[in-house]
Amino acid sequence: MNMNQLANMIMRMFIRKAVNKGMNVGINKVGQMRRPKKTAGGNAPRDTSERDRIRAERRARRAAEEQRSD
């Protein structure tokens, strides 16, 4: 084995490791994007009061519109 073949073999090894590591990082990042992020307090309950208030207002508007159309 001459020096050129040895250098090519070592370069291919490092390039293969770098490419595989980059692929793994990218795949892990995509996997993390699909999962919901954890809150600092663990599984602390979310404050849904604002959301519930908005939904109640929408329901009331729909009910008023239905009564007007009848």
Buried (B, 14 or more C-beta within 10 A) or exposed (E): EEEEEEEEEEEEEEEEEEEEEEEEEEEEEEEEEEEEEEEEEEEEEEEEEEEEEEEEEEEEEEEEEEEEEE
